[in-house]
Amino acid sequence: MTVHPGGLSWYPPERLKRLQVVQSGGEQLKNMNYTVYVLQDNEGKLYKGYSNNLTRRLREHRSGHTKTTSKMRDLRVVYTEEYDNLNSALRREKYLKSAAGRRFLKTKMRL
């Protein structure tokens, strides 16, 4: 087992690098690409989120690492948007979780 700075031996190396960036001021983190995404399960329930690595995040959802989606089955990505900074992605995720955002998604998903 490799011991990383700060004693975070359980952190995967790729996530540890991001953690170190945050601890050093986070400027690089703010300038990464982010995906705002919507997942749908086999019953039609939606989950909205964001990530800088959608493939990894989807794997986490499907393996039960996320409390909200752990009971959702057959998750699939039904909608995505790309953003070049964290603040824009957070604002869009918040919008999609609002009543207006839910109406927007309902309209988009009918197409």
N, C-alpha and C positions, 0 to 999 in steps of 0.2 A: 504494500500500500504506500502510495506516495503522499507525503505530507506537504501541503501547499501553504503559502504565506497565510498567516492568520489562523492556522490550524484547521483549515477547511478541507480535510482529506476526503470527505464524502462528496464534495462538489465535482461534477464532471468538468474536465479541463476547459471545454468551450464556454461553459457558464461562468467558470472562475475568472476567465479573462474579462468578461463583461462586468463581473462584480468588482474587479480591480479598477476598471475604468470608472465605475460609479464612485468608488471610494476616492479616486484621484480627481474628482471634479465633474465627471460625467459628460464632458463636452463631446466626446466621440459618440456616446450613447444617444445624445440628442440628434445627431446627424445621420443615424442609420436609417435604412428603409424599413417601414412597418406595413403590415397587412392588417386591415380591419376585415374581419370575416364573420360569416353567419353559418352556423351549422344547423342541420335539421335531422331529427331522428325518425325512426320508422312510424311514429305516431303523429308526426307533423309538428312537434314542438321545436322551437327555435332557441339557439344560444348565440349571443353576440359577444365577440371578443376582439383582441388585437394581439399581434405578436411580431417579433422581428425574424422569426423562423417558423413559418406556418407548418412545415412538414413535422418538425419536432413537436410543436404544440398540438397538432392533430393526433400524433402518436400518444402524447400524454393524456389527451381526452379519451381516446379509445381504450387505454390501459387502466382507466379508473383513477388517475392521479388528481383529477379535478372533481371536487365534491359535487358541484352542480350537475356535471355531465356523467357522473359515475353510474347513474341509473338509466341513462339514455342509451338506447341500442341502435346499431346500424347508423352511426353518425356519418354524415356526408357534408361536404362544403357546398353550399348553394349560392353564395354570393361573396365577392371579395372586392376590396378597394385598396390601392397602394398609396402610401404617403411617405414623404421623405424626411419627416421629423415626428418625434414623439407627441408633441402638443397637438398637432393636427389629427393624428390618429386617435388620441384620447378624446378630443372634441367630437370626432365623428362617431366613435363607439358610444359615447354618451347620447348623442342624437338618435342613433339607431335604437337605443333602449327606451327612448321617450315615446309618447303616443304618436307624435308626428312621424317619428322614425319607423315605428311599426306600420303605420299607414303607407309610408314610402315603400317599405319592403313588401308589403302585401301587393301593392301595385306592380312593383318590379317582378315579383315572382309569378304573376299571372301571365306575363308576356311569353 
